[in-house]
Amino acid sequence: MKKVSVFFTVLSMVLVTFVSLLTYRPQGVQAAGMDYWNAGQIISDGNFWTSGKMSKSEIQTFLDSKAPNCNSSADNKCLKDYKENTNTREADAYCSGSYTAVNGESSAAIISKVSAACKISEKVLLVMLQKEQGLVTALWPYYVDPKGEHKNDDSHFKSAMGMGCPDTAACDSKYYGFFNQVYSAARQLNVYKITGNYNYKPGQENFVRYSPTLVCGGTDLYIANWATAALYTYTPYQPNAAALANPYGTGDSCSAYGNRNFFRTYSDWFGRPNSYYTYGAIAVKYDELGGGSGRMGSITSYELSDNKGSAQTFKGGNIYWLKSNGGTFSVWGAIKNRYSNSMWGRASYLGYPTSGELPRSKGVAQTFQGGTIYWVSKTNKTYIVKGAIKSKYSSVNGTNGFLSFPKSEELPDSRGVGQIYDNGKIFWISSKGAYVVYGAIGGLYNSLGSRAGRLGYPVSDEKKTPDGKTYQDFENGQIYWTKSKSAWVLFK
């Protein structure tokens, strides 16, 4: 079963009445709800298939509030005032409750009773009435033909939910009538879920087009739940970037608006419709870490992808998936704060994590594409080691070597960079490379002003003379050391 993706979407560029309904925006309401838009989960199953959240009187009050200036007359029927004789519908596999007929039954009562019979949220039914025909807020809810002429045949009520109205043909008359539309649409949404014999299925990738126009294309989309699968089966298009960029208006020739308008309207009226979820490699990692009860805690974003991989944020940290090797790593605690808040995470030179946390004697290390972050447990401070200095540090066994942990960030001057460690320093200049200065030679070097002094930068590591002396070359001299004589300097 397929129907119109927005109330008369095809006519959206030519019908003045349609455009005014499409761009309807409640006073004082911002499109903040679009911040939570995710094509893979338009609405949560809980918000979709939970009835009893609005009573009949609350529905009536809601309808009154959304079209306070609509005055019903012989030629103008407002949804808030609409009444119709309804039919009895027996319970079946798709609507587990029965529906008892009433003459002159109000629209609010119909919505309430269909919700109870079919276990579809009253809010969902109200939103669908709005996104299909604009009925909830409409002041002139009678048919407008393609020429813009009003015809008083109540077609907006006759096809209120777009049920049986395909994009390429006229609406099927067997679904005509407001009650028939609301009940049949609610039942059909359950059919999609219960039978599962339709194109869109949750828990897997589904190709979802942007438009009925084939050249507009589409994307493979992970659909997270049955409610979203049902919405795509009912309205088989996702909004493209142009439609999302103008959430209360039109996009481009490839834009479809039905599911965007559902999400936007629900957000404006009732708050956020969806919830966050994990899937794929990040979901596996999240479960390994204990899920919501583990150190990551609750999910705080959807998966955020770029050309190198994906990231997802959680209350206790982030999880990253690297496309090049399929690695999945969590970043949390002090290292996460340094990585995400100070360095802009994966968008910085550090790139994606390439390991989990690696325990060390005095703290923790974690490697990234562009460097390593170290956390020192005693001071609760973090330091980044990167580039040529990182390569040099690794060559002397990093935290397991004599230098131990870093105790400063890189310290640049006009010519190069230095970095301090527990038991020495590493200096780098582009013309000579990176070298370690430590021990007695390092002590004398520091006393002479280090790189800012007469000796300048080191240009070699420590070396041995044939007679057993240890020495190190600097730009403007050498420092020698022997056990008996300690350290001394020879300037050039």
C-alpha positions in Angstrom: 0.0 0.0 0.0 1.5 3.3 -1.0 0.1 6.8 -0.8 0.8 10.5 -1.3 4.0 11.5 0.4 2.9 15.0 1.4 -0.7 16.2 1.2 -0.7 16.6 -2.6 3.1 16.9 -2.9 3.1 16.9 -6.7 1.0 20.1 -6.6 3.2 21.8 -4.0 4.8 24.3 -6.4 1.5 25.4 -8.0 -1.1 25.4 -5.3 -1.1 28.4 -3.1 -3.3 26.7 -0.5 -1.0 23.7 -0.4 2.1 25.8 0.1 0.6 27.7 2.9 -0.2 24.5 4.7 3.2 23.0 4.0 5.0 26.1 5.4 2.6 26.4 8.4 4.7 27.1 11.5 3.4 27.6 15.0 4.1 31.0 16.4 7.1 31.1 18.6 8.2 27.6 17.7 11.7 27.0 16.4 12.8 24.0 14.3 14.8 22.7 17.3 13.3 19.2 16.8 15.1 18.9 13.5 18.3 18.7 15.5 17.3 15.1 16.4 16.3 14.2 12.9 17.6 10.7 11.9 16.3 9.1 8.8 16.9 5.7 10.3 14.6 6.4 13.3 12.0 8.9 12.6 10.0 8.0 15.8 10.5 5.4 18.5 8.3 2.3 18.7 7.2 3.4 22.1 5.9 6.8 20.9 4.3 5.2 17.8 2.5 2.2 19.3 1.3 3.4 22.7 -2.3 4.6 23.0 -4.0 6.2 25.9 -1.6 9.2 26.2 -4.5 11.6 25.3 -8.1 11.3 26.3 -11.0 12.2 24.0 -11.4 15.6 25.8 -7.7 16.3 25.5 -7.8 15.5 21.8 -10.8 17.9 21.4 -9.0 20.6 23.3 -5.9 20.1 21.2 -7.9 20.4 18.0 -9.6 23.5 19.2 -6.3 25.1 20.0 -4.7 24.4 16.6 -7.5 26.1 14.6 -9.1 28.6 16.9 -10.3 30.8 14.0 -11.8 28.1 11.9 -15.6 28.5 11.9 -17.7 25.6 10.5 -20.5 26.3 8.2 -22.3 24.6 5.3 -19.4 25.2 3.0 -16.6 25.1 5.6 -16.1 22.1 7.9 -13.3 22.4 10.5 -11.7 19.2 11.9 -12.4 20.3 15.5 -16.2 20.4 14.7 -16.4 17.5 12.2 -18.9 14.7 12.9 -19.6 11.5 11.0 -21.6 8.3 11.4 -19.1 5.5 12.1 -19.2 1.8 11.5 -18.6 -1.1 13.8 -15.3 -2.9 13.3 -14.6 -6.2 14.9 -11.3 -6.9 16.5 -8.8 -8.8 14.3 -5.1 -9.7 14.1 -4.2 -6.1 13.3 -6.5 -4.1 15.5 -7.0 -6.1 18.7 -9.8 -4.0 20.0 -13.3 -3.6 18.5 -14.8 -0.3 17.4 -18.5 0.3 18.1 -20.5 2.5 15.7 -22.0 5.8 16.7 -24.1 8.3 14.7 -22.7 11.8 14.6 -19.4 10.9 16.2 -16.9 13.7 16.6 -13.4 13.6 15.0 -11.9 13.7 18.5 -13.9 10.6 19.5 -13.0 8.8 16.3 -9.3 9.5 16.8 -9.5 8.3 20.4 -11.4 5.1 19.7 -9.2 4.2 16.7 -6.1 4.7 18.8 -7.5 2.4 21.5 -8.7 -0.3 19.0 -5.4 -0.4 16.9 -3.0 0.6 19.6 -1.6 3.5 17.5 -0.7 6.7 19.4 -3.3 9.4 19.3 -0.4 11.8 18.7 0.7 9.8 15.7 -2.8 9.9 14.2 -3.1 13.7 14.7 0.3 14.3 13.1 -0.6 12.1 10.1 -3.8 14.0 9.6 -1.7 17.2 9.5 1.1 15.9 7.3 -1.3 14.3 4.8 -4.0 17.0 4.3 -3.2 19.8 6.8 -6.5 19.1 8.5 -5.6 19.9 12.1 -4.7 23.5 11.4 -6.6 24.1 8.2 -9.1 27.0 8.0 -10.6 25.9 4.7 -10.5 22.1 4.6 -12.3 21.5 1.4 -10.9 20.3 -1.9 -8.7 22.6 -4.0 -8.3 21.3 -7.5 -5.1 21.7 -9.6 -6.3 25.0 -10.9 -6.7 26.4 -7.4 -10.5 26.3 -7.5 -12.4 25.4 -4.3 -14.9 22.6 -4.6 -17.1 21.7 -1.7 -16.9 17.9 -1.8 -15.0 17.4 1.5 -12.2 15.5 -0.2 -9.8 16.5 2.5 -11.9 14.5 4.9 -12.7 11.8 2.4 -8.9 11.1 2.0 -7.8 12.5 5.4 -4.9 10.1 6.0 -3.9 9.6 2.4 -4.9 6.0 2.7 -5.3 4.3 -0.7 -3.9 7.4 -2.5 -0.8 6.5 -4.6 1.5 9.1 -6.1 0.6 8.1 -9.7 -3.2 7.5 -9.5 -6.5 8.7 -8.0 -7.4 7.7 -4.4 -9.2 4.4 -4.0 -12.8 5.2 -3.2 -13.2 2.1 -0.9 -11.2 4.0 1.7 -13.2 7.3 1.4 -14.6 8.8 4.6 -12.9 10.3 7.6 -13.5 7.4 10.0 -12.7 4.9 7.2 -9.4 6.7 6.5 -8.3 6.9 10.2 -9.2 3.3 11.0 -7.8 1.8 7.8 -4.6 3.7 8.0 -4.0 2.8 11.6 -4.8 -0.9 10.8 -2.5 -0.8 7.8 0.4 0.5 9.8 0.0 -2.6 12.0 -0.2 -4.8 9.0 3.3 -3.7 7.9 4.7 -4.6 11.3 2.8 -7.8 12.0 3.2 -9.4 8.5 6.7 -8.0 7.8 6.1 -8.7 4.1 7.0 -5.3 2.8 10.0 -3.5 1.3 11.3 -1.8 4.4 12.5 -3.8 7.4 14.1 -2.8 10.6 17.6 -3.9 11.8 19.1 -3.8 8.3 20.1 -1.5 5.4 17.3 -0.5 3.1 17.5 1.5 -0.1 15.2 4.5 0.4 14.6 6.9 -2.5 14.4 10.7 -2.2 11.5 11.1 -4.6 9.2 9.2 -7.0 11.5 10.6 -9.7 14.0 7.8 -10.4 16.9 10.1 -11.4 16.8 11.7 -7.9 18.2 8.5 -6.5 18.4 7.6 -2.8 20.7 6.0 -0.2 21.1 2.8 1.7 19.6 3.5 5.1 19.8 1.5 8.3 16.3 1.5 9.6 16.3 1.0 13.4 12.8 0.1 14.3 9.4 -1.0 13.1 7.7 2.4 13.5 10.2 3.9 11.0 9.9 1.0 8.7 6.1 1.4 8.7 6.4 5.1 7.9 8.6 4.4 4.9 6.3 1.7 3.7 3.4 4.1 4.0 5.3 7.0 2.5 8.4 5.5 0.7 10.7 8.5 0.5 13.2 10.2 2.7 13.8 13.9 2.7 17.0 15.0 0.8 19.4 17.7 2.1 17.4 20.5 0.4 14.2 19.5 2.2 16.0 19.3 5.5 17.7 22.6 5.0 14.3 24.3 4.8 12.2 22.4 7.3 9.1 24.6 7.0 9.2 25.1 3.3 10.2 23.5 0.0 13.6 22.1 -1.1 14.3 21.3 -4.7 12.9 19.2 -7.5 14.0 16.0 -5.8 12.6 16.8 -2.4 9.8 14.8 -0.8 8.3 16.1 2.4 6.0 13.5 4.0 8.3 11.9 6.5 10.1 15.2 7.2 6.8 16.8 7.9 5.8 14.0 10.2 9.0 14.4 12.2 8.9 18.2 12.3 5.2 18.4 13.2 5.5 15.8 16.0 8.5 17.7 17.3 6.7 21.0 17.3 3.5 19.6 18.9 4.6 16.9 21.3 8.4 17.1 21.6 11.1 14.8 20.4 9.6 11.7 18.7 12.7 9.4 18.5 15.4 8.1 20.7 19.1 7.3 20.1 20.2 3.8 19.2 23.4 2.0 18.3 24.0 -0.6 15.5 26.8 -2.4 13.8 30.4 -2.4 15.1 29.7 0.4 17.6 26.7 -1.5 19.0 28.9 -4.5 19.5 31.5 -2.4 21.3 28.9 -0.7 23.4 27.5 -4.1 24.5 31.0 -5.3 25.3 31.4 -2.4 27.6 28.2 -3.2 29.5 25.7 -1.1 27.5 23.7 1.4 29.4 24.8 -0.1 32.7 28.5 0.1 31.8 31.0 2.9 31.8 29.6 4.4 28.6 26.2 4.9 30.1 23.2 6.2 28.1 23.4 7.1 24.4 23.6 10.8 23.7 23.8 11.0 19.9 23.2 9.1 16.7 26.2 7.6 14.9 28.0 10.5 13.2 29.9 9.4 10.0 32.6 11.0 7.9 34.8 9.6 5.1 37.1 7.8 7.6 34.6 6.2 9.9 32.0 6.8 12.5 31.6 8.1 16.0 28.9 8.0 18.6 28.7 9.9 21.9 27.5 8.5 25.2 27.2 9.9 28.7 30.4 8.4 29.8 32.5 8.8 26.6 32.6 8.2 22.9 33.0 5.1 20.6 34.8 5.3 17.3 34.8 2.9 14.3 37.7 3.2 11.8 36.7 2.3 8.3 40.3 1.4 7.1 40.7 -1.5 9.5 37.3 -2.0 11.2 38.7 -1.2 14.6 36.3 0.0 17.2 37.6 1.9 20.3 36.2 3.8 23.2 37.5 7.0 24.5 36.5 8.2 28.0 37.6 9.9 31.2 40.4 12.4 31.1 41.7 11.3 27.8 38.2 11.8 26.2 38.0 15.2 27.7 41.3 16.2 26.2 40.6 14.5 22.9 37.0 15.8 22.4 36.9 19.1 24.1 40.4 20.6 23.6 41.5 19.0 20.3 38.1 18.6 18.5 38.5 14.9 18.4 38.6 13.0 15.1 38.5 16.3 13.1 41.9 17.4 14.6 45.4 16.2 13.6 44.9 13.4 16.1 42.3 11.7 13.9 40.6 8.5 15.0 41.7 6.4 17.9 43.8 3.3 16.9 43.8 1.6 20.3 41.9 1.4 23.5 43.4 2.6 26.7 46.8 1.0 27.4 47.6 0.8 31.1 51.1 1.9 32.1 53.0 2.0 35.4 52.1 5.7 36.1 48.9 6.1 34.2 47.3 5.3 30.8 48.2 5.8 27.1 45.9 5.8 24.1 47.1 6.0 20.5 45.4 7.9 17.7 46.2 8.3 14.0 48.1 11.5 14.7 49.6 11.0 18.1 49.2 9.5 21.6 47.5 11.0 24.7 49.0 10.1 28.0 47.2 10.4 31.4 49.3 10.7 34.5 47.4 9.2 37.5 49.4 11.1 40.2 48.6 14.5 38.8 45.5 13.7 36.8 47.0 15.6 33.8 47.0 14.6 30.2 49.7 15.3 27.6 49.9 14.7 23.8 53.0 13.4 22.1 53.0 13.6 18.3 55.0 13.9 15.1 58.8 13.5 15.1 59.0 13.8 18.9 56.5 10.9 19.2 58.7 8.8 16.8 61.8 9.5 18.9 60.0 8.8 22.2 58.8 5.4 20.8 62.4 4.6 19.7 63.5 4.8 23.3 60.6 2.6 24.5 58.2 5.3 25.4 56.7 5.0 28.9 58.6 1.8 29.4 61.9 3.5 28.7 64.2 5.7 30.8 62.3 8.9 29.9 59.1 7.5 31.6 56.0 9.7 31.2 55.7 13.1 29.5 55.3 16.0 31.9 54.6 18.9 29.5 53.0 19.6 26.2 55.2 20.5 23.2 57.0 23.7 23.9 57.7 25.6 20.7 60.0 28.5 20.0 60.9 30.3 16.8 63.1 27.4 15.6 61.8 24.2 16.9 60.0 22.2 19.6 60.9 20.7 23.0 59.0 18.4 25.3 59.7 17.5 28.9 59.6 14.0 30.4 60.1 12.6 33.9 63.8 11.9 33.2 64.8 14.1 30.3 63.7 16.1 27.3 63.2 15.6 23.6 64.1 18.5 21.2 63.4 18.8 17.5 64.4 21.2 14.7 63.5 20.6 11.1 67.0 20.8 9.8 68.4 18.2 12.2 65.6 16.0 13.6 64.7 14.9 17.1 67.1 14.0 19.9 66.9 13.1 23.6 68.9 15.0 26.3 69.0 13.5 29.8 71.1 12.5 32.8 74.2 14.5 33.7 74.6 15.9 30.2 71.0 17.0 30.3 71.6 18.6 33.7 74.6 20.7 32.5 72.7 21.6 29.3 69.8 22.9 31.3 72.1 25.0 33.5 73.5 26.6 30.4 70.1 27.8 29.3 69.1 24.7 27.4 68.2 25.4 23.7 67.9 29.1 24.5 71.5 29.2 25.7 74.8 29.3 23.8 74.8 25.6 22.8 71.5 25.9 20.9 69.6 22.7 19.9 71.0 19.2 20.2 72.0 17.7 16.9 72.8 14.1 18.0 71.9 11.6 20.7 74.5 10.6 23.2 77.5 8.8 21.7 80.7 7.1 22.9 84.3 8.0 22.1 86.9 5.2 21.6 88.3 5.8 25.1 84.9 5.5 26.8 83.7 9.1 27.2 80.0 9.8 26.6 79.3 13.0 24.7 76.5 14.7 22.8 76.7 17.2 19.9 74.8 20.5 20.0 74.7 23.3 17.4 77.5 25.3 19.0 79.5 22.7 21.0 79.6 19.4 22.8 79.0 18.2 26.3 81.2 15.3 27.6 80.7 13.1 30.6 82.7 10.5 32.4 81.9 8.8 35.7 85.1 10.2 37.3 84.9 13.8 35.9 81.1 14.2 35.6 80.0 16.6 32.7 81.8 19.5 31.0 81.2 21.6 27.9 83.4 22.4 24.9 82.0 25.3 22.9 82.9 25.8 19.2 
